Amino acid sequence: MASQPIYQFYAVLRGYKPKIWRRFQVMQNITLARLAYILMTLFEMKASHLFLIDVPYRKNARLSYPEAEEDFYQMFSEHKYFTILYDFLDDFGQEYLDASAYKLYKMLANEKEELNFEYDFGDGWEVYLKVEIIFDDKNLPGKELPRVIDGQGFGIVEDCGGISGLTSLRKAFKKKSGQVYKELSEWLGIEDLDLDAFDMDDMNFRLKKIPRIYCDVYEKMLYPTERSLKILSRQYEGAGQGLP
């Protein structure tokens, strides 16, 4: 059973229309790193780039305690940034905290609080998250979490150029003709791609498998096994739409 409180999030890919969003639930005691791996799974990110979790502490304090005095808010940092720490990050000139060392409930304590997730600083993907509710469900088996309960849209396409590239992909694969479609189809190695599609059953299957694979990639520097690669590339019965 779910012995810990459950966090329900609303998450949306910033800047893209039609919206690509997810409503999902996790245990409160996961690390921020595990939350990142769950988000990558939900939005079809392949653990090929750095990520960053931005917690707006002062803004969250205002959301949680709207009637407090201004001096109270000033006790909070504007932002804290979390990622997996690598030596080369010292060159970035920014203070980072270890996402694998901090629990979710310590960083987001109340409903309505927010955070931002960034992935691939080149393409610049950003996902906005908001805590919708925090609740107990003693009848829910813990093995059911994490789980997605609603959503819309496929997710990102790696190295496509960010939001503008994803928009171009959607337009080209809707048209399914012309030089742009031909080039993008050859690049991806597929003829069909529905960026409006979302298979919730398939995503819930992936949520039970992929975050652990991504943990090994980021925290242990381990390349995925042959079995893991088959899961990542959707080589299994009942798989939803995916990319090579």
Buried (B, 14 or more C-beta within 10 A) or exposed (E): EBEBBBBBBBBBBBBBEEEBBBBBBBBBBBBBBBBBBBBBBBBBBBBEBBBBBBBBBBBBBBBBEEEEEEEEBEEBEEEBBBBBEEEEBEEEEEEBBBBBEBBBBEBBBEBEBBBBBBBBEEBEBBBBBBBBEBEEEEEBEEEBBBBBEEBBBBBBBBBBBBBEBBBBBBBBBEEEEEEBBEEBBEEBEBEEBEBEEBBBEBBBBBBBBBBEBBBBBBBEEEEBEEEBEEBBBBEEEEBBBBBE
